[in-house]
Amino acid sequence: MRPCVPLLVVVSLAAACARSGPPPASPAATSPDFEVREVTLENGWLFTKLEIPRTPAGRKPAVVVLGGKGAPLRYAGIIVVTFRQNWASLKALEAPQRPPGEPPPPPPQNTVGSWLLAAPTAKTVGQGYFQLITSQAHDLSRVVDYLLTLPEVDRTRIGVMGLSTSGFVTLQAVAYDERLSAAAVVASCGDYLQLLHESNLAMGGKPLDLDPTYERWLRDEEPIRHPARLTHAALLMVNGDADLTVPRSCIERTAQTLQRAYARAGVPERFRFVMFAGEGHTLSDSAQYEVLAWWYRWFVRRPAEDRPDADAPRLL
């Protein structure tokens, strides 16, 4: 079951995170090189699209691409999976219409933070954002359920990648689902409390004083508190040290905590952390190379020794 997310939160964040409405009709193929397959899951809640390379033959690795572009993975023989939630299906849950002539209630004012981390009070800054992240991570597990039914998918090589908000979803998904064997996370971190304290979208360095119930929930969810939940997967973490949205302090604490956890688990080679000097939330082409090389290492199983050509399809 998906975790309960307040309807007001869902409605306010859905427009920024997903399109609604039915998927287009599924063509048999858009290229002689791969098959396109579209399905709906969870009674129409999840629209899922697969791009399945025709070569090599046999079972293939699959990567759920939450953020970035999947064409380079597809060209490497990896099944590219994307999904989105059908927010239109929630319209039936909206509050009944007001009586004629009754004015609408005033909208809550965002007095703390900005954009998706904004909240009416400092006690709940970022609450709706992290509720949405955990909900999407649980939905991703439903997509994995479906992938395991397909004869084209190698069940030992299912991964996920994301950047920014989708990177947070990626970390949560790996913590929730041990069937994910590899992941790439760009411009994100797993230290939620430090993020809310320092991010320019939240408290911006001002003291953090969360509602106790909300804070306990965050501590239970944030990957930095439970790093052993991630060590089953090969994990790449890529960031810029000048990122104001995801500050350096929470990036470094996340990386150090995960590095120690992977070492304790006896698999230090499964974790890689790359920090680009002088780069912010939007990273250079070097990040694209790191991510693509990671998938070649763990899923294609041959070295990616050469950087992609300048005109090659972009991954990020």
Secondary structure, 3 states (H helix, E strand, C coil): CCCCCCHHHHHHHHHHHCCCCCCCCCCCCCECCEEEEEEEECCCCEEEEEEEECCCCCCEEEEEECCCCCHHHHHCCCEEEEEEECHHHHHHHCCCCCCCCCCCCCCCCCCECCHHHCECCHHHCCHHHHHHHHHHHHHHHHHHHHHCCCCCEEEEEEEEEEECHHHHHHHHHHHHCCCCCEEEEECCCCCHHHHHHHCCCCCCCCCCCCCHHHHHHHHHHCHHHCHHHCCCCEEEEEEECCCCCCCHHHHHHHHHHHHHHHHHCCCHHHEEEEEECCCCCCCCHHHHHHHHHHHHHHHHCCCCCCCCCCCCCCCC
